[in-house]
Amino acid sequence: MRVLVDAVGCTFGGIATYEANLFRAWVRDFPADELVVVLGGDEAHPPGVDVVPVSVRGPDVLTRPLAVTRTLRREARARRPDAVLALRPATTLRRLPVPLAVVVHDLRHELRPEQFSRGRRAIRWASYNRSYALADGLLSISQRTQDDLLRLHPRLGGKARTVVHHGADHVDGWTPGDDRFVVAFGHHSNKNVELVLAAWQQLANGGAVTSGGPKLNIFGLGAAARAALQDKLVARGLDDVVTLSEYLSEKAYQARMAGAALVLYPSDFEGFGIPVVEAMRLGVPVVVGPDPAVQEVAAGHAFTMRDWSAAALAESITAALAAPEAAVAAARTHAAGFTWSETVRRTREFLGSLSSAGTASSG
């Protein structure tokens, strides 16, 4: 199979994890396939694939879509791939001569618009809707995302679509660091840092959290966010039991997660929630909120808050810290089913169905 992949802009967070591990498993499991990957000129080149750089000149938000469109149309005509796979729903602005599959991660900009600036919402609305219209197939990373997509954009119901979960086996070689923390994420507003602090304060006030036990570490914070939160820690009397960290390097993130006493993930909106399955596969208990996507991937193996209150989060933390070995083992067994080999297999299968449909209709 020959696949042209638009991976431009997949440089941060969960989408970067998706891109790196998708290519790694694809090259390993299907070495006869030809992957031609379109990337921004300064983006990391994955091994084992043919890379086509996109040169962007001028304001990125204006010129990148045009440059990606020109590159994809040129490469699609020259190489005649079986299909084009766009790893994010901001891709070509014009129809391609071969089937296009678009990966849809979440619709947070539509369902949680207050978490985005007006400009970012406008860019997503325009680029995503254009991608949906041009796509021959839509690949959602969770059933939750597909359900949101069809509910908000019912006109897409006639398009080919599938759900393909992420893998989690990339954590198998991770080595724990020297420090053992309860970890939480702070890089987006949907991670609910204020709720985490309120719950941790309740636990500290009740004596369940002490300076002699695992500290709470919130990472993924910029300098301004750390400064603002540090003042709040002092005001809450939590500066002895909470530490704040910047964005971690890949190696530091792996060590922090692999050595965690507990992972807190009370996100109010996810498309998938890859740290949930990472933690479970690592044998680390995980606390989540009642968000549909994380409930889907955890499948009852996480400690779920009964509501979005600090008291509910504190209760779940207490239960998770006392998690029996059998529960941790069951979660780990569940997470073993999330592999990147399966992600690639199902993605190829979907692309093949689009390619076959296109061949049949053209014949």
URJO-V295807 format. One record per residue. N is the residue number from 0. SS is DSSP state (hx for helix, st for strand, lp for the rest). PSI is psi in degrees with one decimal (NA if undefined). OMEGA is omega as a letter, one per 30 degrees, with the letter a starting at -180 (* if undefined). Layout:
n={N & N}
ss={SS & SS}
psi={PSI & PSI}
omega={OMEGA & OMEGA}
This chain:
n={0 & 1 & 2 & 3 & 4 & 5 & 6 & 7 & 8 & 9 & 10 & 11 & 12 & 13 & 14 & 15 & 16 & 17 & 18 & 19 & 20 & 21 & 22 & 23 & 24 & 25 & 26 & 27 & 28 & 29 & 30 & 31 & 32 & 33 & 34 & 35 & 36 & 37 & 38 & 39 & 40 & 41 & 42 & 43 & 44 & 45 & 46 & 47 & 48 & 49 & 50 & 51 & 52 & 53 & 54 & 55 & 56 & 57 & 58 & 59 & 60 & 61 & 62 & 63 & 64 & 65 & 66 & 67 & 68 & 69 & 70 & 71 & 72 & 73 & 74 & 75 & 76 & 77 & 78 & 79 & 80 & 81 & 82 & 83 & 84 & 85 & 86 & 87 & 88 & 89 & 90 & 91 & 92 & 93 & 94 & 95 & 96 & 97 & 98 & 99 & 100 & 101 & 102 & 103 & 104 & 105 & 106 & 107 & 108 & 109 & 110 & 111 & 112 & 113 & 114 & 115 & 116 & 117 & 118 & 119 & 120 & 121 & 122 & 123 & 124 & 125 & 126 & 127 & 128 & 129 & 130 & 131 & 132 & 133 & 134 & 135 & 136 & 137 & 138 & 139 & 140 & 141 & 142 & 143 & 144 & 145 & 146 & 147 & 148 & 149 & 150 & 151 & 152 & 153 & 154 & 155 & 156 & 157 & 158 & 159 & 160 & 161 & 162 & 163 & 164 & 165 & 166 & 167 & 168 & 169 & 170 & 171 & 172 & 173 & 174 & 175 & 176 & 177 & 178 & 179 & 180 & 181 & 182 & 183 & 184 & 185 & 186 & 187 & 188 & 189 & 190 & 191 & 192 & 193 & 194 & 195 & 196 & 197 & 198 & 199 & 200 & 201 & 202 & 203 & 204 & 205 & 206 & 207 & 208 & 209 & 210 & 211 & 212 & 213 & 214 & 215 & 216 & 217 & 218 & 219 & 220 & 221 & 222 & 223 & 224 & 225 & 226 & 227 & 228 & 229 & 230 & 231 & 232 & 233 & 234 & 235 & 236 & 237 & 238 & 239 & 240 & 241 & 242 & 243 & 244 & 245 & 246 & 247 & 248 & 249 & 250 & 251 & 252 & 253 & 254 & 255 & 256 & 257 & 258 & 259 & 260 & 261 & 262 & 263 & 264 & 265 & 266 & 267 & 268 & 269 & 270 & 271 & 272 & 273 & 274 & 275 & 276 & 277 & 278 & 279 & 280 & 281 & 282 & 283 & 284 & 285 & 286 & 287 & 288 & 289 & 290 & 291 & 292 & 293 & 294 & 295 & 296 & 297 & 298 & 299 & 300 & 301 & 302 & 303 & 304 & 305 & 306 & 307 & 308 & 309 & 310 & 311 & 312 & 313 & 314 & 315 & 316 & 317 & 318 & 319 & 320 & 321 & 322 & 323 & 324 & 325 & 326 & 327 & 328 & 329 & 330 & 331 & 332 & 333 & 334 & 335 & 336 & 337 & 338 & 339 & 340 & 341 & 342 & 343 & 344 & 345 & 346 & 347 & 348 & 349 & 350 & 351 & 352 & 353 & 354 & 355 & 356 & 357 & 358 & 359 & 360 & 361 & 362}
ss={lp & st & st & st & st & st & lp & lp & lp & lp & lp & lp & hx & hx & hx & hx & hx & hx & hx & hx & hx & hx & hx & hx & hx & hx & hx & hx & hx & lp & lp & lp & lp & st & st & st & st & st & st & st & lp & lp & lp & lp & lp & lp & lp & lp & lp & st & st & st & st & st & lp & lp & lp & lp & lp & hx & hx & hx & hx & hx & hx & hx & hx & hx & hx & hx & hx & hx & hx & hx & hx & hx & hx & hx & hx & lp & lp & lp & st & st & st & st & lp & lp & lp & lp & lp & lp & lp & lp & lp & lp & lp & lp & lp & st & st & st & st & st & lp & lp & lp & hx & hx & hx & hx & lp & hx & hx & hx & lp & lp & hx & hx & hx & hx & hx & hx & hx & hx & hx & hx & hx & hx & hx & hx & hx & hx & hx & lp & lp & st & st & st & st & lp & lp & hx & hx & hx & hx & hx & hx & hx & hx & hx & hx & lp & hx & hx & hx & hx & hx & lp & st & st & st & st & lp & lp & lp & lp & lp & hx & hx & hx & lp & lp & lp & lp & lp & lp & lp & lp & lp & lp & st & st & st & st & lp & lp & lp & hx & hx & hx & lp & hx & hx & hx & hx & hx & hx & hx & hx & hx & hx & hx & hx & hx & lp & lp & lp & lp & lp & lp & lp & lp & lp & lp & st & st & st & st & lp & lp & lp & hx & hx & hx & hx & hx & hx & hx & hx & hx & hx & hx & hx & hx & hx & lp & lp & lp & lp & lp & st & st & st & lp & lp & lp & lp & lp & hx & hx & hx & hx & hx & hx & hx & hx & hx & lp & lp & lp & st & st & st & st & lp & lp & lp & lp & lp & lp & lp & lp & hx & hx & hx & hx & hx & hx & hx & hx & hx & lp & lp & lp & st & st & st & lp & lp & lp & hx & hx & hx & hx & hx & hx & hx & lp & lp & lp & lp & st & st & lp & lp & lp & lp & lp & hx & hx & hx & hx & hx & hx & hx & hx & hx & hx & hx & hx & lp & lp & lp & hx & hx & hx & hx & hx & hx & hx & hx & hx & hx & hx & lp & lp & lp & lp & hx & hx & hx & hx & hx & hx & hx & hx & hx & hx & hx & hx & hx & hx & hx & hx & hx & hx & hx & hx & hx & hx & hx & lp}
psi={137.8 & 123.2 & 130.2 & 123.2 & 126.0 & 105.5 & 18.3 & 130.0 & 4.7 & 67.4 & -1.7 & 142.7 & -144.8 & -33.7 & -30.2 & -39.7 & -43.0 & -50.3 & -50.7 & -44.9 & -29.7 & -49.2 & -41.1 & -46.6 & -34.9 & -47.4 & -38.0 & -44.1 & -26.4 & 67.2 & -19.2 & -15.7 & 151.0 & 111.9 & 120.4 & 113.4 & 122.6 & 124.2 & 156.2 & 152.1 & -28.1 & 10.8 & 149.9 & 138.0 & 116.4 & 142.8 & 149.1 & 5.3 & 159.6 & 116.4 & 133.5 & 111.3 & 146.8 & 125.3 & 119.2 & 123.0 & 132.0 & -169.5 & 124.2 & -44.7 & -25.4 & -41.0 & -25.8 & -45.0 & -38.5 & -41.7 & -41.2 & -42.6 & -48.0 & -44.0 & -45.6 & -41.9 & -41.4 & -48.2 & -34.4 & -38.9 & -40.2 & -39.1 & -17.6 & 60.6 & 162.8 & -32.3 & 162.7 & 133.1 & 116.2 & 118.2 & -7.3 & 152.3 & 52.5 & 87.9 & -142.0 & 145.4 & -9.0 & 155.2 & 144.4 & 158.5 & 1.7 & 162.9 & 141.6 & 124.9 & 131.8 & 128.9 & 126.4 & 119.9 & -47.3 & 168.1 & 40.5 & -33.3 & -23.9 & -35.1 & -20.8 & 59.8 & -26.0 & -13.3 & 4.8 & 151.1 & 160.6 & -40.3 & -42.6 & -37.4 & -42.2 & -41.5 & -45.1 & -43.9 & -47.7 & -48.9 & -41.8 & -43.6 & -34.1 & -41.1 & -42.9 & -42.6 & -37.8 & -19.3 & 140.2 & -24.6 & 148.5 & 121.5 & 109.8 & 147.4 & -4.3 & 160.0 & -34.5 & -46.1 & -42.6 & -41.2 & -43.7 & -42.5 & -46.9 & -30.0 & -40.8 & -23.6 & 68.5 & -21.5 & -16.3 & -1.6 & -23.6 & -6.6 & 152.4 & 139.6 & 158.1 & 166.4 & 125.4 & 113.5 & 158.5 & 165.7 & 173.9 & -2.2 & -1.9 & -14.5 & -6.9 & -26.7 & 9.0 & 139.1 & 128.6 & 145.8 & -177.6 & -26.9 & 143.7 & 108.0 & 158.5 & 121.3 & 148.0 & 161.2 & 141.8 & 13.1 & -13.6 & 156.4 & -25.1 & -9.0 & -9.2 & 54.2 & -41.4 & -38.2 & -40.2 & -45.2 & -39.6 & -40.8 & -40.7 & -33.9 & -39.8 & -42.6 & -40.4 & -42.8 & -30.2 & 0.5 & 3.2 & -20.5 & 125.6 & 166.7 & -16.0 & -10.2 & -175.1 & 129.8 & 155.1 & 128.1 & 117.6 & 120.2 & 171.3 & 31.2 & 132.4 & 171.5 & -44.4 & -41.5 & -38.9 & -42.3 & -44.0 & -41.5 & -32.2 & -40.2 & -37.8 & -34.2 & -44.3 & -43.6 & -34.1 & -6.5 & 30.0 & 4.9 & -17.3 & -15.0 & 4.1 & 134.9 & 149.6 & 138.2 & 154.7 & -171.2 & 129.3 & 148.0 & 164.0 & -43.1 & -41.8 & -39.2 & -44.8 & -45.6 & -40.3 & -44.5 & -43.9 & -27.7 & 9.8 & 145.5 & -28.6 & 144.6 & 123.9 & 124.9 & 60.5 & 50.4 & 137.6 & -3.2 & 124.7 & 151.7 & -31.3 & -59.9 & 60.2 & -31.5 & -22.9 & -49.4 & -28.1 & -49.2 & -46.5 & -40.8 & -28.7 & -7.5 & 27.4 & 126.3 & 148.2 & 138.1 & 131.7 & 163.9 & 177.5 & 39.5 & 136.1 & -39.2 & -46.3 & -30.3 & -37.1 & -48.7 & -30.4 & -30.9 & 43.3 & 3.6 & 6.9 & 163.0 & 109.5 & 130.4 & 140.7 & -22.9 & -170.9 & 26.8 & 158.9 & -35.7 & -40.1 & -39.4 & -42.1 & -40.7 & -43.3 & -36.3 & -44.9 & -44.3 & -40.7 & -38.0 & -21.1 & 21.6 & 130.1 & 153.5 & -34.9 & -38.4 & -41.2 & -41.0 & -39.2 & -38.9 & -40.2 & -40.5 & -42.4 & -46.1 & -21.5 & -18.9 & -9.7 & 98.8 & 150.4 & -24.7 & -41.5 & -37.4 & -46.1 & -44.3 & -46.1 & -32.9 & -45.9 & -42.1 & -42.6 & -44.8 & -39.2 & -37.4 & -36.4 & -42.3 & -42.8 & -40.1 & -40.7 & -39.3 & -42.4 & -42.4 & -35.0 & -24.9 & NA}
omega={l & a & l & a & l & l & a & l & a & a & a & l & a & a & l & l & l & a & a & a & l & a & a & a & a & a & a & a & a & a & a & l & l & l & l & a & l & a & l & a & a & a & a & a & l & a & l & l & l & a & l & a & l & l & a & l & a & a & a & a & a & a & a & l & l & l & l & l & l & a & a & a & l & a & l & l & a & a & a & l & l & l & l & l & l & a & l & a & l & a & a & l & a & a & a & a & l & a & l & l & a & l & l & a & l & l & a & a & l & a & l & a & a & l & a & l & l & a & l & l & a & l & l & a & a & a & a & a & l & l & l & a & a & a & l & l & a & a & a & a & l & l & l & a & l & l & l & a & a & l & a & a & a & l & a & a & a & a & l & a & l & l & l & l & l & l & l & a & l & a & a & l & a & a & a & l & a & a & a & a & l & a & l & a & a & a & l & a & a & l & l & a & a & l & l & a & l & l & a & l & l & l & l & a & l & l & a & l & l & l & l & a & l & l & l & l & l & a & a & a & l & a & a & l & l & a & a & a & l & l & l & l & a & a & a & a & a & a & l & a & l & l & a & a & l & l & a & l & a & a & a & l & a & a & a & a & a & a & a & l & a & l & l & a & a & a & a & l & l & l & l & a & a & l & l & a & l & a & a & l & l & a & l & l & a & l & a & l & a & l & a & a & a & l & l & a & l & l & l & a & l & l & a & l & l & l & a & a & l & l & l & l & l & l & a & l & l & l & a & l & l & a & l & a & a & l & l & l & l & l & l & l & l & a & l & l & l & a & l & l & l & l & a & a & a & l & l & l & l & l & l & l & l & l & l & l & l & l & a & a & l & l & *}
